[in-house]
Amino acid sequence: MDKVINIRHIADITALSITTVSRVLNGYSKQFRISEATTQRVLEVAKELNYTPNQIAQSLRLKRTNTIGLMVPDIGNPFFANMAKIITAESANRGYSVILTASNDNYKIEKELLSLLISRNVDALIMIPCGKEKKHIEAVSKRGIPILFLDRYLENSTIPFITTDNYEGAYDITRYLISNGHRKIACVQGAPDTVPNNRRVKGFIDAFIANKIRCDYSITGKDFSIENGYIETKLLLSRQKEERPTAIFALSTMTLLGVLKAINESRLTIPDDISVVSFDNQPFLEYLNPSITCVAQPVEEISKLAIEKLIDGLDQKQSVLANLFIKPTIIFRDSVKMQLPSRSGDEISL
């Protein structure tokens, strides 16, 4: 039977104390001012002996499991899938594993999964909440388990968050449509009970107000699904020609796919017959014909910041979390055409 190697063997070979060896193997060399030469010596001997730490014993001793719970609304959504991929990779770089769950945007499932993750003794939680309820989440936070909201957050909640500045992104891209002469613009929204959606809608509306534009905008839709984008666009395009929008703003990539299908079925051409923009960017948008102008969210920056802040807080045994709004960018492509203004004039005084 193979001999079980433990830190005592490494201490004997290196002629160092068990405490010093333990500190090196647990990543505390800098904190305890252990020299680089000593650190490398310990790591080399550990590698030579094929030392594997006893994770169970280590967890009991440190009261840490080196796991992070991650809950997203829909793992089939490319936006959330990409976020989960980055978080998982970044966590691994910091020595953490991720338990990934999906609430399917269902409050009951969210509560059940939250209990499940707590039962797995995760060190911290990253959540994209599905609605407006917060009592069950704040109850967990009060138990001392760090929680961070990503993308979506809950207003008037004590839980910190990192998100895109949804208002600014929607405001800027709507101004871009207005600057291209569009006055009849339809906004196909997502879930009205989520903060990101509502901030995007507000940015959309405020762009008209700020530019003192006589407008005929419409806001329609109920969720971030492909079906929602398809149905709402079919209804918009069924209007009399003079009442149809000249541009459509889809508030998510999934919604955009439905919008594009409906436009294609109506035998309209983008951007000659109707202009289209989207909130959120996915690689395939560049390869569509035409490529789609969009608001690009800084997904990688948000995801990496989440892991950095959470794990730094765990290492320091104090919260370093704070609410952060990350600035998005607009990627200009080929889906918007200049719309000639009406002769009657568009400007009004407010």
N, C-alpha and C positions, 0 to 999 in steps of 0.2 A: 504494500500500500504506500502511495506517495506521501512524503512528509509534508505536512501543512506548514507553509512559511508564514510567519507573523513578524510584526515590527521588532520583536525582541531579537530575532536572528539578524535583521539589518543593523540594529544597534550594536550587536556583538562584533560584526564584521567591520563596521565603520568606526568603532570605538567611540560612539556618541551615546548620549543618554536617550532613553526611550521617548522622553518628552520632546527632545529636539527632532528625532526621526518622525514622530507623530505630527509635529507642526509642519515639517516639510511636506509630508505626504498629503496633508490636508490643505495645502496651499497657503500657509500662514508665514512663509519665510520672511517676506517684507515686513509684515506686521511685528514680528519678533526680532527683526534685524539679523537674521541668519545669513551669513555670507553666501555669495553666489557659488564659491568653490564647495562649501559644505552642502549646499542644496543639490548641486550637480552630482556630488559623490553619493548622496543618499539615493537619488533617482537612478543613478547608474547601477548601484547594487540591487535596488528593488527590481530593476529590469532584468539583471543577470539571474536573479533568483525566481523570476516569473511571479513576483509578489502580486497577489490580488486581494484588495481590502475586503474584509467581511462587512458587506453593506448593511446587513441587519444590525450587527453590533455597533457599527458606526452611526446608524440612524438613531439607535437607542441612546448612544452616548451624546451625540450632538443635538438630539431632538430635531433632526432634519431628515427628510427622505430624498432630497434633491429632485423632487418632482414638482411640476407646475401644472395646474389644471387649466385647460383652455376650452371655453364654450363659445361656439359660433352659431349663428341662426341657421345657416344652410351650407353644408360642406360642398354641395354641388354648384354653388355660386362661385364663379372664377375669382371674384374679389376676395371672398373669405377663404377660399382654398389657397390662394397665393399668400395671404396673410398668415395662415396656419403653417404653410411650408417655411416661410422665413422665420417665424417664431420658433418652430421646431429645430431648425438648423442653428439659429443663434443660441438657443438654450443648450444644445449639445456642445457648442463651443465653450460654454461656461460650465460644463459638467452636469447639466440638468436634463432630465427626461420630461416629456410632455404627455399628459393624458388628454386626448382630444375628444370632445363630445359636441353634439349638434342638437340644438333645442327645437329645430324646425319652426322657429318663430312661434312656439306654443308655450304659454305661461306655465301650464301644468307640468309639461316636460322639463322646462327650465328649473322649476322647484325640485323635481325628482333628481335631475342631474347634479344640481348643486349639493344635495344631500349625499349623492354617490361620491362626488369628488372629495367632500369633507371626510367621508368614511375611509377614503384611500390615503388620508393624512398628507394631502398635498401641502407644500410649503407656502404656496401663494396661488392666486386665481387671476386669470385674465378672462374677462367676459365681454361679450357683445350682447347686451340685454335685448329682450324681444319686445318689451312694451314699456309701460309707465310704472308698473308695480316695483317697489323698492324695499319693502319691509323685510322680506325673506333674505335679501342680499345684505342689507345693513345689519341684520341680526348676526350674520356670519362674520362680518367685519368687526363687530363689537367683541367677538371672541378672540380677537387678536390675529386673525388670518388676513394678510395683506390682499386686497382686491384692487384691480385696475380695470376700468372700462376702456375699450378701444372702439374707435369709429363712432358708435352710438354711446350716449350717456343719458343719465336721468337728471332732469332739472331739480334743483333744491335738494340734492342728495349729498351726503358726506363722502361718497366714493369718488376718488380722483379719476381723471380720464385724460386720454391723449386722442385727439381727433383732427381731421382735416377742418380747415376753416370753410365749412360748407357754404356759409352766407357769401363770403367773398368770391368763391369760385362761381356760384350761380349768378351773382351780381355782375361779375366781369364778363362772363360769356353771353349774358343777356344784353349787356351794353354793346358787345361786339355785333350781335344780330341787329340791334337798333342802328348801329353805325353803318350797317350795310343796307339800310332802308326798310327793314322789316318792321311792320306795325301790327300785323295780325300774327301773333305768336302763341302757340299752344304749349303748355307745360304738362307733360304726362308724368304725374308724380308717383311716388311709391307709397309706403305705409304711413298714413297720416298720424299714427300714434308714436312715431319715432322722431327724435330731435333732429337728426341729420336731414330727413325729408323736409321737415318744417322750416329749418334754416335755409335750405335751398329754395323753397317756395318763397320765403320772405325776401331773399336776395333777388329772385326773379321779379317780384312785384316792385321792390324798391328801385330797381334799375329804371323802370318806367317813370316812377315818381321823380327821381333825381334828375332825369333828362328832360322833364317837362314835356313828355310825349303824349299826344292824343293817340290812344291805343285801343286795341280790341283784343285783349289777351284772354285766354281761357286756361283754367286749371282743372285737370280731370285725372281720374285714376284712383286706385285703392291699395296697390301693393307693388313690390319690385319685381314681379314675375314677367316672363315673356308673354303669357296670355293677356295680362293686363295691358301691356303695350300694344298688343295686336288689336284687342277689342276696342280700346279707346281710340286708336288711330282710325280704325274702320268707321267708327261713328263720326269722327272729325271730318273724314274725307267724304262722307255721305251727305254733307251739307251742300247747299247751292254753291256754285263756284265762287261767287263774290263773297261768300261767308266763310270759306275755308281758310285755314291758316296758311301763311306763306312760309312759315318755319315751325318746326317742332323741336322742343327741348325735352329729351328723355332723361329722367333723373337717375338712371342707372344703366349699366351695360345690358343687363338682362332685359329690362324694359325696352331698350333700344332694339334688340333683336326682333321683338314683336312689332315695333314701329316699322322696321325695315320690311318685314314680311307683308304687312298691310299695304305699304306704299307700292311694293312690287306687284301685288295682286291688283292694285288699282291702275296699273299700267302708267304710273307717273314716274318721272325721272328725277333723280337727285343729282345736282342741285337745280337743274333747269326749271322743273315744275314746283319743287318744294325743297327748302333747305332743312337740314337736320344736324343737331348737335347733341352731345351726350355728356352726362356727368359720370366720370370715371373712365379710365383708359385701360384697354387690354391690348396685347400685341396684335391680335387679328384685325383690329380696327384700321391699322395702317395698310393692310393688304386687301381690304374691301374695295370695290369699284363703284363709287368713289370712296377714297379713304375718309374717315369720319373725324371732324373737328370735335374736340372734347376737353373737359376739365380733367386733368391728370392728378389723382391723389398721390401723395408721397407715401405709398404703402410700406416700402422698405424702411424708410426713415422712422415711421410710426412704430412698426413692428420691432425694430432693433432698439428703439428708445424704451419700449415697454419692458423688454428683457433686461436692458441695462439698469433701468430704474428699480425694477423689482428685485433683482439679485443684489444690486448694491445695497438696497435697503435691508435685505436678509443678512448680508455680510456685516453690515454696521449695526444690526439689531435695532434699527430705527427707521422710520419712514422717510424716504427721500422723494416721495411722489407728490406731484403738483399738477394742476390742470394745465394742459398744453393744447393750443390751437396751431396746427402746422399749415403753412401757406401752400395752396395748390398752384398749379400752373396750367395755362391753356396751350394745347397743342393744336396749331392751325393746320388744317389739311384741306380737302377739296369738296366738302359737303355743303358749303355756304356760297350762295350767289347774291350779288348786289341786286336789291329790289328797288325799282324806280319809285320815288315818292309820288303820291297823288297830287294833282294840280291845286287842290283846295288848300294844301298846306297841312303840316302836321303839328307845328309848334303851338303850344298854348301857354298861358301865364297862370302860375299857381300862386 
